[in-house]
Amino acid sequence: SSDLIVCAAVSVLVINTLNSIERFTDDKTSCVSDENSGTVEFRFKDHPSHDAALLLDSMILGLEDIEDSEEYESYIDIIFKEV
């Protein structure tokens, strides 16, 4: 069903981005996930490097493409919060 497709797509985008930041940058990060609630809290110890920021921008682009899709828009809302 559509909600499972969106969940899988979002999971792949997020997990791949976090793995890529850990593997391909020197950024110091922390990651806490909760499988029950489906949340991931990913933080940088310092300001993200250029490469990490680019990877995050790429992830956001993919998420926004899902959000903008007529078929899937009712399943995803992206909300940005500054913390």
PDB file of N, CA, C and O in Angstrom:
ATOM      1  N   SER A   1       0.836  -1.189   0.000  1.00  0.00           N
ATOM      2  CA  SER A   1       0.000   0.000   0.000  1.00  0.00           C
ATOM      3  C   SER A   1       0.875   1.245   0.000  1.00  0.00           C
ATOM      4  O   SER A   1       2.077   1.167   0.257  1.00  0.00           O
ATOM      5  N   SER A   2       0.277   2.382  -0.286  1.00  0.00           N
ATOM      6  CA  SER A   2       1.032   3.627  -0.443  1.00  0.00           C
ATOM      7  C   SER A   2       1.758   4.050   0.824  1.00  0.00           C
ATOM      8  O   SER A   2       2.872   4.568   0.751  1.00  0.00           O
ATOM      9  N   ASP A   3       1.137   3.834   2.002  1.00  0.00           N
ATOM     10  CA  ASP A   3       1.801   4.261   3.224  1.00  0.00           C
ATOM     11  C   ASP A   3       3.066   3.450   3.484  1.00  0.00           C
ATOM     12  O   ASP A   3       4.034   3.983   4.027  1.00  0.00           O
ATOM     13  N   LEU A   4       3.077   2.177   3.109  1.00  0.00           N
ATOM     14  CA  LEU A   4       4.283   1.359   3.274  1.00  0.00           C
ATOM     15  C   LEU A   4       5.373   1.774   2.294  1.00  0.00           C
ATOM     16  O   LEU A   4       6.557   1.752   2.629  1.00  0.00           O
ATOM     17  N   ILE A   5       4.972   2.152   1.085  1.00  0.00           N
ATOM     18  CA  ILE A   5       5.941   2.618   0.096  1.00  0.00           C
ATOM     19  C   ILE A   5       6.611   3.896   0.581  1.00  0.00           C
ATOM     20  O   ILE A   5       7.830   4.035   0.479  1.00  0.00           O
ATOM     21  N   VAL A   6       5.826   4.828   1.106  1.00  0.00           N
ATOM     22  CA  VAL A   6       6.376   6.085   1.609  1.00  0.00           C
ATOM     23  C   VAL A   6       7.292   5.815   2.793  1.00  0.00           C
ATOM     24  O   VAL A   6       8.380   6.386   2.878  1.00  0.00           O
ATOM     25  N   CYS A   7       6.864   4.954   3.705  1.00  0.00           N
ATOM     26  CA  CYS A   7       7.685   4.631   4.872  1.00  0.00           C
ATOM     27  C   CYS A   7       9.022   4.034   4.446  1.00  0.00           C
ATOM     28  O   CYS A   7      10.066   4.411   4.978  1.00  0.00           O
ATOM     29  N   ALA A   8       8.997   3.113   3.498  1.00  0.00           N
ATOM     30  CA  ALA A   8      10.233   2.492   3.027  1.00  0.00           C
ATOM     31  C   ALA A   8      11.131   3.516   2.336  1.00  0.00           C
ATOM     32  O   ALA A   8      12.341   3.532   2.559  1.00  0.00           O
ATOM     33  N   ALA A   9      10.542   4.368   1.498  1.00  0.00           N
ATOM     34  CA  ALA A   9      11.333   5.369   0.778  1.00  0.00           C
ATOM     35  C   ALA A   9      11.987   6.346   1.744  1.00  0.00           C
ATOM     36  O   ALA A   9      13.169   6.658   1.602  1.00  0.00           O
ATOM     37  N   VAL A  10      11.233   6.831   2.723  1.00  0.00           N
ATOM     38  CA  VAL A  10      11.772   7.766   3.709  1.00  0.00           C
ATOM     39  C   VAL A  10      12.878   7.086   4.521  1.00  0.00           C
ATOM     40  O   VAL A  10      13.930   7.680   4.760  1.00  0.00           O
ATOM     41  N   SER A  11      12.641   5.857   4.936  1.00  0.00           N
ATOM     42  CA  SER A  11      13.645   5.131   5.725  1.00  0.00           C
ATOM     43  C   SER A  11      14.945   4.978   4.952  1.00  0.00           C
ATOM     44  O   SER A  11      16.021   5.205   5.504  1.00  0.00           O
ATOM     45  N   VAL A  12      14.860   4.596   3.678  1.00  0.00           N
ATOM     46  CA  VAL A  12      16.058   4.425   2.863  1.00  0.00           C
ATOM     47  C   VAL A  12      16.800   5.746   2.709  1.00  0.00           C
ATOM     48  O   VAL A  12      18.021   5.789   2.857  1.00  0.00           O
ATOM     49  N   LEU A  13      16.078   6.822   2.414  1.00  0.00           N
ATOM     50  CA  LEU A  13      16.728   8.129   2.252  1.00  0.00           C
ATOM     51  C   LEU A  13      17.442   8.558   3.528  1.00  0.00           C
ATOM     52  O   LEU A  13      18.596   8.982   3.483  1.00  0.00           O
ATOM     53  N   VAL A  14      16.763   8.450   4.658  1.00  0.00           N
ATOM     54  CA  VAL A  14      17.333   8.907   5.926  1.00  0.00           C
ATOM     55  C   VAL A  14      18.516   8.031   6.337  1.00  0.00           C
ATOM     56  O   VAL A  14      19.583   8.552   6.662  1.00  0.00           O
ATOM     57  N   ILE A  15      18.344   6.732   6.327  1.00  0.00           N
ATOM     58  CA  ILE A  15      19.410   5.831   6.762  1.00  0.00           C
ATOM     59  C   ILE A  15      20.622   5.945   5.851  1.00  0.00           C
ATOM     60  O   ILE A  15      21.755   5.969   6.333  1.00  0.00           O
ATOM     61  N   ASN A  16      20.403   6.016   4.538  1.00  0.00           N
ATOM     62  CA  ASN A  16      21.526   6.153   3.623  1.00  0.00           C
ATOM     63  C   ASN A  16      22.276   7.463   3.848  1.00  0.00           C
ATOM     64  O   ASN A  16      23.505   7.491   3.792  1.00  0.00           O
ATOM     65  N   THR A  17      21.550   8.540   4.101  1.00  0.00           N
ATOM     66  CA  THR A  17      22.199   9.828   4.357  1.00  0.00           C
ATOM     67  C   THR A  17      23.043   9.780   5.624  1.00  0.00           C
ATOM     68  O   THR A  17      24.190  10.226   5.625  1.00  0.00           O
ATOM     69  N   LEU A  18      22.480   9.244   6.699  1.00  0.00           N
ATOM     70  CA  LEU A  18      23.226   9.183   7.954  1.00  0.00           C
ATOM     71  C   LEU A  18      24.446   8.281   7.822  1.00  0.00           C
ATOM     72  O   LEU A  18      25.516   8.612   8.332  1.00  0.00           O
ATOM     73  N   ASN A  19      24.299   7.148   7.144  1.00  0.00           N
ATOM     74  CA  ASN A  19      25.442   6.259   6.914  1.00  0.00           C
ATOM     75  C   ASN A  19      26.500   6.941   6.055  1.00  0.00           C
ATOM     76  O   ASN A  19      27.696   6.779   6.298  1.00  0.00           O
ATOM     77  N   SER A  20      26.067   7.701   5.054  1.00  0.00           N
ATOM     78  CA  SER A  20      27.012   8.399   4.180  1.00  0.00           C
ATOM     79  C   SER A  20      27.779   9.477   4.938  1.00  0.00           C
ATOM     80  O   SER A  20      28.980   9.646   4.729  1.00  0.00           O
ATOM     81  N   ILE A  21      27.100  10.202   5.808  1.00  0.00           N
ATOM     82  CA  ILE A  21      27.785  11.220   6.617  1.00  0.00           C
ATOM     83  C   ILE A  21      28.829  10.562   7.504  1.00  0.00           C
ATOM     84  O   ILE A  21      29.948  11.061   7.628  1.00  0.00           O
ATOM     85  N   GLU A  22      28.469   9.453   8.118  1.00  0.00           N
ATOM     86  CA  GLU A  22      29.421   8.752   8.992  1.00  0.00           C
ATOM     87  C   GLU A  22      30.607   8.199   8.212  1.00  0.00           C
ATOM     88  O   GLU A  22      31.736   8.240   8.701  1.00  0.00           O
ATOM     89  N   ARG A  23      30.373   7.685   7.013  1.00  0.00           N
ATOM     90  CA  ARG A  23      31.441   7.044   6.250  1.00  0.00           C
ATOM     91  C   ARG A  23      32.300   8.027   5.463  1.00  0.00           C
ATOM     92  O   ARG A  23      33.515   7.854   5.369  1.00  0.00           O
ATOM     93  N   PHE A  24      31.676   9.057   4.900  1.00  0.00           N
ATOM     94  CA  PHE A  24      32.384   9.896   3.942  1.00  0.00           C
ATOM     95  C   PHE A  24      32.791  11.269   4.470  1.00  0.00           C
ATOM     96  O   PHE A  24      33.398  12.049   3.737  1.00  0.00           O
ATOM     97  N   THR A  25      32.473  11.575   5.712  1.00  0.00           N
ATOM     98  CA  THR A  25      32.907  12.853   6.292  1.00  0.00           C
ATOM     99  C   THR A  25      33.614  12.590   7.616  1.00  0.00           C
ATOM    100  O   THR A  25      33.576  11.485   8.157  1.00  0.00           O
ATOM    101  N   ASP A  26      34.251  13.625   8.114  1.00  0.00           N
ATOM    102  CA  ASP A  26      34.912  13.538   9.421  1.00  0.00           C
ATOM    103  C   ASP A  26      34.062  14.166  10.520  1.00  0.00           C
ATOM    104  O   ASP A  26      34.536  14.352  11.640  1.00  0.00           O
ATOM    105  N   ASP A  27      32.809  14.495  10.207  1.00  0.00           N
ATOM    106  CA  ASP A  27      31.927  15.131  11.187  1.00  0.00           C
ATOM    107  C   ASP A  27      31.702  14.223  12.384  1.00  0.00           C
ATOM    108  O   ASP A  27      31.537  13.012  12.239  1.00  0.00           O
ATOM    109  N   LYS A  28      31.697  14.818  13.561  1.00  0.00           N
ATOM    110  CA  LYS A  28      31.377  14.093  14.795  1.00  0.00           C
ATOM    111  C   LYS A  28      29.874  14.218  15.015  1.00  0.00           C
ATOM    112  O   LYS A  28      29.337  15.325  15.063  1.00  0.00           O
ATOM    113  N   THR A  29      29.204  13.089  15.148  1.00  0.00           N
ATOM    114  CA  THR A  29      27.745  13.080  15.243  1.00  0.00           C
ATOM    115  C   THR A  29      27.277  12.143  16.351  1.00  0.00           C
ATOM    116  O   THR A  29      28.041  11.333  16.876  1.00  0.00           O
ATOM    117  N   SER A  30      26.013  12.279  16.685  1.00  0.00           N
ATOM    118  CA  SER A  30      25.359  11.307  17.568  1.00  0.00           C
ATOM    119  C   SER A  30      24.019  10.965  16.944  1.00  0.00           C
ATOM    120  O   SER A  30      23.385  11.807  16.307  1.00  0.00           O
ATOM    121  N   CYS A  31      23.594   9.728  17.131  1.00  0.00           N
ATOM    122  CA  CYS A  31      22.347   9.281  16.537  1.00  0.00           C
ATOM    123  C   CYS A  31      21.606   8.405  17.533  1.00  0.00           C
ATOM    124  O   CYS A  31      22.164   7.450  18.072  1.00  0.00           O
ATOM    125  N   VAL A  32      20.343   8.740  17.773  1.00  0.00           N
ATOM    126  CA  VAL A  32      19.476   7.944  18.638  1.00  0.00           C
ATOM    127  C   VAL A  32      18.213   7.650  17.847  1.00  0.00           C
ATOM    128  O   VAL A  32      17.563   8.565  17.342  1.00  0.00           O
ATOM    129  N   SER A  33      17.865   6.373  17.739  1.00  0.00           N
ATOM    130  CA  SER A  33      16.642   6.012  17.029  1.00  0.00           C
ATOM    131  C   SER A  33      15.731   5.207  17.948  1.00  0.00           C
ATOM    132  O   SER A  33      16.185   4.516  18.860  1.00  0.00           O
ATOM    133  N   ASP A  34      14.452   5.315  17.684  1.00  0.00           N
ATOM    134  CA  ASP A  34      13.446   4.590  18.453  1.00  0.00           C
ATOM    135  C   ASP A  34      12.547   3.882  17.445  1.00  0.00           C
ATOM    136  O   ASP A  34      11.725   4.511  16.779  1.00  0.00           O
ATOM    137  N   GLU A  35      12.717   2.555  17.341  1.00  0.00           N
ATOM    138  CA  GLU A  35      11.950   1.792  16.355  1.00  0.00           C
ATOM    139  C   GLU A  35      10.458   1.807  16.658  1.00  0.00           C
ATOM    140  O   GLU A  35       9.643   1.736  15.738  1.00  0.00           O
ATOM    141  N   ASN A  36      10.088   1.898  17.926  1.00  0.00           N
ATOM    142  CA  ASN A  36       8.663   1.899  18.284  1.00  0.00           C
ATOM    143  C   ASN A  36       7.942   3.135  17.766  1.00  0.00           C
ATOM    144  O   ASN A  36       6.832   3.043  17.242  1.00  0.00           O
ATOM    145  N   SER A  37       8.585   4.301  17.917  1.00  0.00           N
ATOM    146  CA  SER A  37       7.944   5.541  17.456  1.00  0.00           C
ATOM    147  C   SER A  37       8.356   5.901  16.027  1.00  0.00           C
ATOM    148  O   SER A  37       7.736   6.757  15.397  1.00  0.00           O
ATOM    149  N   GLY A  38       9.401   5.248  15.520  1.00  0.00           N
ATOM    150  CA  GLY A  38       9.874   5.542  14.172  1.00  0.00           C
ATOM    151  C   GLY A  38      10.640   6.837  14.069  1.00  0.00           C
ATOM    152  O   GLY A  38      10.714   7.432  12.994  1.00  0.00           O
ATOM    153  N   THR A  39      11.219   7.291  15.184  1.00  0.00           N
ATOM    154  CA  THR A  39      11.953   8.555  15.165  1.00  0.00           C
ATOM    155  C   THR A  39      13.455   8.327  15.142  1.00  0.00           C
ATOM    156  O   THR A  39      13.958   7.316  15.634  1.00  0.00           O
ATOM    157  N   VAL A  40      14.160   9.294  14.557  1.00  0.00           N
ATOM    158  CA  VAL A  40      15.613   9.307  14.537  1.00  0.00           C
ATOM    159  C   VAL A  40      16.052  10.703  14.932  1.00  0.00           C
ATOM    160  O   VAL A  40      15.607  11.693  14.351  1.00  0.00           O
ATOM    161  N   GLU A  41      16.928  10.777  15.927  1.00  0.00           N
ATOM    162  CA  GLU A  41      17.493  12.065  16.319  1.00  0.00           C
ATOM    163  C   GLU A  41      18.972  12.028  15.977  1.00  0.00           C
ATOM    164  O   GLU A  41      19.739  11.265  16.563  1.00  0.00           O
ATOM    165  N   PHE A  42      19.365  12.861  15.020  1.00  0.00           N
ATOM    166  CA  PHE A  42      20.731  12.896  14.520  1.00  0.00           C
ATOM    167  C   PHE A  42      21.272  14.284  14.762  1.00  0.00           C
ATOM    168  O   PHE A  42      20.687  15.268  14.310  1.00  0.00           O
ATOM    169  N   ARG A  43      22.387  14.377  15.474  1.00  0.00           N
ATOM    170  CA  ARG A  43      22.958  15.687  15.806  1.00  0.00           C
ATOM    171  C   ARG A  43      24.441  15.738  15.441  1.00  0.00           C
ATOM    172  O   ARG A  43      25.163  14.742  15.485  1.00  0.00           O
ATOM    173  N   PHE A  44      24.851  16.949  15.081  1.00  0.00           N
ATOM    174  CA  PHE A  44      26.261  17.212  14.834  1.00  0.00           C
ATOM    175  C   PHE A  44      26.860  17.806  16.095  1.00  0.00           C
ATOM    176  O   PHE A  44      26.237  18.648  16.744  1.00  0.00           O
ATOM    177  N   LYS A  45      28.067  17.374  16.449  1.00  0.00           N
ATOM    178  CA  LYS A  45      28.754  17.944  17.616  1.00  0.00           C
ATOM    179  C   LYS A  45      29.146  19.402  17.336  1.00  0.00           C
ATOM    180  O   LYS A  45      29.114  20.249  18.229  1.00  0.00           O
ATOM    181  N   ASP A  46      29.513  19.673  16.083  1.00  0.00           N
ATOM    182  CA  ASP A  46      29.852  21.022  15.641  1.00  0.00           C
ATOM    183  C   ASP A  46      28.984  21.343  14.431  1.00  0.00           C
ATOM    184  O   ASP A  46      28.066  20.598  14.090  1.00  0.00           O
ATOM    185  N   HIS A  47      29.293  22.466  13.792  1.00  0.00           N
ATOM    186  CA  HIS A  47      28.571  22.838  12.577  1.00  0.00           C
ATOM    187  C   HIS A  47      28.860  21.800  11.492  1.00  0.00           C
ATOM    188  O   HIS A  47      30.009  21.378  11.358  1.00  0.00           O
ATOM    189  N   PRO A  48      27.861  21.370  10.712  1.00  0.00           N
ATOM    190  CA  PRO A  48      28.120  20.376   9.665  1.00  0.00           C
ATOM    191  C   PRO A  48      29.131  20.883   8.640  1.00  0.00           C
ATOM    192  O   PRO A  48      29.142  22.062   8.284  1.00  0.00           O
ATOM    193  N   SER A  49      29.970  19.974   8.179  1.00  0.00           N
ATOM    194  CA  SER A  49      30.915  20.306   7.114  1.00  0.00           C
ATOM    195  C   SER A  49      30.144  20.543   5.817  1.00  0.00           C
ATOM    196  O   SER A  49      28.953  20.244   5.721  1.00  0.00           O
ATOM    197  N   HIS A  50      30.847  21.087   4.822  1.00  0.00           N
ATOM    198  CA  HIS A  50      30.235  21.308   3.509  1.00  0.00           C
ATOM    199  C   HIS A  50      29.686  19.998   2.946  1.00  0.00           C
ATOM    200  O   HIS A  50      28.568  19.963   2.432  1.00  0.00           O
ATOM    201  N   ASP A  51      30.472  18.918   3.042  1.00  0.00           N
ATOM    202  CA  ASP A  51      30.047  17.634   2.499  1.00  0.00           C
ATOM    203  C   ASP A  51      28.813  17.092   3.227  1.00  0.00           C
ATOM    204  O   ASP A  51      27.890  16.580   2.593  1.00  0.00           O
ATOM    205  N   ALA A  52      28.802  17.205   4.547  1.00  0.00           N
ATOM    206  CA  ALA A  52      27.647  16.730   5.320  1.00  0.00           C
ATOM    207  C   ALA A  52      26.410  17.550   4.974  1.00  0.00           C
ATOM    208  O   ALA A  52      25.318  16.999   4.836  1.00  0.00           O
ATOM    209  N   ALA A  53      26.575  18.859   4.833  1.00  0.00           N
ATOM    210  CA  ALA A  53      25.448  19.718   4.477  1.00  0.00           C
ATOM    211  C   ALA A  53      24.910  19.359   3.095  1.00  0.00           C
ATOM    212  O   ALA A  53      23.699  19.373   2.875  1.00  0.00           O
ATOM    213  N   LEU A  54      25.803  19.041   2.168  1.00  0.00           N
ATOM    214  CA  LEU A  54      25.380  18.645   0.829  1.00  0.00           C
ATOM    215  C   LEU A  54      24.591  17.329   0.870  1.00  0.00           C
ATOM    216  O   LEU A  54      23.575  17.189   0.190  1.00  0.00           O
ATOM    217  N   LEU A  55      25.062  16.379   1.663  1.00  0.00           N
ATOM    218  CA  LEU A  55      24.337  15.115   1.811  1.00  0.00           C
ATOM    219  C   LEU A  55      22.959  15.343   2.426  1.00  0.00           C
ATOM    220  O   LEU A  55      21.982  14.727   2.001  1.00  0.00           O
ATOM    221  N   LEU A  56      22.873  16.218   3.420  1.00  0.00           N
ATOM    222  CA  LEU A  56      21.573  16.539   4.022  1.00  0.00           C
ATOM    223  C   LEU A  56      20.651  17.225   3.025  1.00  0.00           C
ATOM    224  O   LEU A  56      19.458  16.923   2.972  1.00  0.00           O
ATOM    225  N   ASP A  57      21.197  18.151   2.230  1.00  0.00           N
ATOM    226  CA  ASP A  57      20.394  18.819   1.203  1.00  0.00           C
ATOM    227  C   ASP A  57      19.853  17.809   0.199  1.00  0.00           C
ATOM    228  O   ASP A  57      18.712  17.928  -0.247  1.00  0.00           O
ATOM    229  N   SER A  58      20.663  16.818  -0.158  1.00  0.00           N
ATOM    230  CA  SER A  58      20.232  15.783  -1.084  1.00  0.00           C
ATOM    231  C   SER A  58      19.098  14.957  -0.482  1.00  0.00           C
ATOM    232  O   SER A  58      18.137  14.623  -1.175  1.00  0.00           O
ATOM    233  N   MET A  59      19.206  14.627   0.809  1.00  0.00           N
ATOM    234  CA  MET A  59      18.148  13.886   1.487  1.00  0.00           C
ATOM    235  C   MET A  59      16.855  14.702   1.501  1.00  0.00           C
ATOM    236  O   MET A  59      15.778  14.173   1.228  1.00  0.00           O
ATOM    237  N   ILE A  60      16.968  15.979   1.818  1.00  0.00           N
ATOM    238  CA  ILE A  60      15.791  16.843   1.872  1.00  0.00           C
ATOM    239  C   ILE A  60      15.139  16.939   0.494  1.00  0.00           C
ATOM    240  O   ILE A  60      13.912  16.928   0.391  1.00  0.00           O
ATOM    241  N   LEU A  61      15.942  17.031  -0.558  1.00  0.00           N
ATOM    242  CA  LEU A  61      15.408  17.068  -1.913  1.00  0.00           C
ATOM    243  C   LEU A  61      14.577  15.811  -2.189  1.00  0.00           C
ATOM    244  O   LEU A  61      13.475  15.898  -2.729  1.00  0.00           O
ATOM    245  N   GLY A  62      15.108  14.651  -1.818  1.00  0.00           N
ATOM    246  CA  GLY A  62      14.374  13.401  -2.018  1.00  0.00           C
ATOM    247  C   GLY A  62      13.088  13.359  -1.220  1.00  0.00           C
ATOM    248  O   GLY A  62      12.056  12.920  -1.728  1.00  0.00           O
ATOM    249  N   LEU A  63      13.137  13.813   0.031  1.00  0.00           N
ATOM    250  CA  LEU A  63      11.934  13.836   0.868  1.00  0.00           C
ATOM    251  C   LEU A  63      10.892  14.803   0.312  1.00  0.00           C
ATOM    252  O   LEU A  63       9.697  14.504   0.312  1.00  0.00           O
ATOM    253  N   GLU A  64      11.348  15.959  -0.159  1.00  0.00           N
ATOM    254  CA  GLU A  64      10.418  16.939  -0.730  1.00  0.00           C
ATOM    255  C   GLU A  64       9.783  16.414  -2.011  1.00  0.00           C
ATOM    256  O   GLU A  64       8.620  16.704  -2.293  1.00  0.00           O
ATOM    257  N   ASP A  65      10.545  15.638  -2.792  1.00  0.00           N
ATOM    258  CA  ASP A  65       9.977  15.040  -4.001  1.00  0.00           C
ATOM    259  C   ASP A  65       8.846  14.081  -3.645  1.00  0.00           C
ATOM    260  O   ASP A  65       7.825  14.039  -4.331  1.00  0.00           O
ATOM    261  N   ILE A  66       9.026  13.312  -2.571  1.00  0.00           N
ATOM    262  CA  ILE A  66       7.961  12.417  -2.110  1.00  0.00           C
ATOM    263  C   ILE A  66       6.769  13.238  -1.636  1.00  0.00           C
ATOM    264  O   ILE A  66       5.624  12.937  -1.973  1.00  0.00           O
ATOM    265  N   GLU A  67       7.046  14.272  -0.857  1.00  0.00           N
ATOM    266  CA  GLU A  67       5.977  15.122  -0.322  1.00  0.00           C
ATOM    267  C   GLU A  67       5.190  15.799  -1.441  1.00  0.00           C
ATOM    268  O   GLU A  67       3.978  15.979  -1.321  1.00  0.00           O
ATOM    269  N   ASP A  68       5.863  16.176  -2.524  1.00  0.00           N
ATOM    270  CA  ASP A  68       5.216  16.886  -3.631  1.00  0.00           C
ATOM    271  C   ASP A  68       4.464  15.961  -4.579  1.00  0.00           C
ATOM    272  O   ASP A  68       3.701  16.427  -5.425  1.00  0.00           O
ATOM    273  N   SER A  69       4.674  14.650  -4.445  1.00  0.00           N
ATOM    274  CA  SER A  69       4.003  13.689  -5.312  1.00  0.00           C
ATOM    275  C   SER A  69       2.515  13.628  -4.988  1.00  0.00           C
ATOM    276  O   SER A  69       2.133  13.477  -3.827  1.00  0.00           O
ATOM    277  N   GLU A  70       1.680  13.745  -6.012  1.00  0.00           N
ATOM    278  CA  GLU A  70       0.232  13.702  -5.796  1.00  0.00           C
ATOM    279  C   GLU A  70      -0.192  12.390  -5.132  1.00  0.00           C
ATOM    280  O   GLU A  70      -1.119  12.365  -4.321  1.00  0.00           O
ATOM    281  N   GLU A  71       0.488  11.317  -5.481  1.00  0.00           N
ATOM    282  CA  GLU A  71       0.131   9.999  -4.951  1.00  0.00           C
ATOM    283  C   GLU A  71       0.463   9.854  -3.470  1.00  0.00           C
ATOM    284  O   GLU A  71      -0.240   9.155  -2.740  1.00  0.00           O
ATOM    285  N   TYR A  72       1.541  10.517  -3.022  1.00  0.00           N
ATOM    286  CA  TYR A  72       2.030  10.290  -1.662  1.00  0.00           C
ATOM    287  C   TYR A  72       1.908  11.490  -0.738  1.00  0.00           C
ATOM    288  O   TYR A  72       2.227  11.374   0.446  1.00  0.00           O
ATOM    289  N   GLU A  73       1.454  12.651  -1.236  1.00  0.00           N
ATOM    290  CA  GLU A  73       1.474  13.872  -0.438  1.00  0.00           C
ATOM    291  C   GLU A  73       0.680  13.766   0.858  1.00  0.00           C
ATOM    292  O   GLU A  73       0.999  14.452   1.829  1.00  0.00           O
ATOM    293  N   SER A  74      -0.341  12.926   0.894  1.00  0.00           N
ATOM    294  CA  SER A  74      -1.151  12.815   2.112  1.00  0.00           C
ATOM    295  C   SER A  74      -0.459  12.000   3.192  1.00  0.00           C
ATOM    296  O   SER A  74      -0.942  11.934   4.322  1.00  0.00           O
ATOM    297  N   TYR A  75       0.674  11.374   2.857  1.00  0.00           N
ATOM    298  CA  TYR A  75       1.361  10.510   3.816  1.00  0.00           C
ATOM    299  C   TYR A  75       2.588  11.155   4.454  1.00  0.00           C
ATOM    300  O   TYR A  75       3.165  10.593   5.384  1.00  0.00           O
ATOM    301  N   ILE A  76       2.993  12.325   3.967  1.00  0.00           N
ATOM    302  CA  ILE A  76       4.239  12.923   4.486  1.00  0.00           C
ATOM    303  C   ILE A  76       4.106  14.442   4.551  1.00  0.00           C
ATOM    304  O   ILE A  76       3.633  15.082   3.611  1.00  0.00           O
ATOM    305  N   ASP A  77       4.530  14.998   5.671  1.00  0.00           N
ATOM    306  CA  ASP A  77       4.642  16.439   5.849  1.00  0.00           C
ATOM    307  C   ASP A  77       6.031  16.721   6.404  1.00  0.00           C
ATOM    308  O   ASP A  77       6.410  16.173   7.439  1.00  0.00           O
ATOM    309  N   ILE A  78       6.774  17.553   5.737  1.00  0.00           N
ATOM    310  CA  ILE A  78       8.107  17.919   6.205  1.00  0.00           C
ATOM    311  C   ILE A  78       7.989  19.238   6.951  1.00  0.00           C
ATOM    312  O   ILE A  78       7.458  20.220   6.433  1.00  0.00           O
ATOM    313  N   ILE A  79       8.496  19.237   8.177  1.00  0.00           N
ATOM    314  CA  ILE A  79       8.453  20.431   9.026  1.00  0.00           C
ATOM    315  C   ILE A  79       9.879  20.711   9.482  1.00  0.00           C
ATOM    316  O   ILE A  79      10.525  19.841  10.066  1.00  0.00           O
ATOM    317  N   PHE A  80      10.370  21.904   9.223  1.00  0.00           N
ATOM    318  CA  PHE A  80      11.704  22.293   9.658  1.00  0.00           C
ATOM    319  C   PHE A  80      11.610  23.057  10.968  1.00  0.00           C
ATOM    320  O   PHE A  80      10.801  23.974  11.104  1.00  0.00           O
ATOM    321  N   LYS A  81      12.446  22.675  11.937  1.00  0.00           N
ATOM    322  CA  LYS A  81      12.534  23.388  13.202  1.00  0.00           C
ATOM    323  C   LYS A  81      13.990  23.678  13.511  1.00  0.00           C
ATOM    324  O   LYS A  81      14.846  22.804  13.377  1.00  0.00           O
ATOM    325  N   GLU A  82      14.263  24.876  13.916  1.00  0.00           N
ATOM    326  CA  GLU A  82      15.624  25.224  14.318  1.00  0.00           C
ATOM    327  C   GLU A  82      15.767  24.909  15.797  1.00  0.00           C
ATOM    328  O   GLU A  82      14.951  25.334  16.614  1.00  0.00           O
ATOM    329  N   VAL A  83      16.816  24.156  16.136  1.00  0.00           N
ATOM    330  CA  VAL A  83      17.043  23.777  17.535  1.00  0.00           C
ATOM    331  C   VAL A  83      18.400  24.226  17.989  1.00  0.00           C
ATOM    332  O   VAL A  83      18.773  23.998  19.140  1.00  0.00           O
TER     333      VAL A  83
END
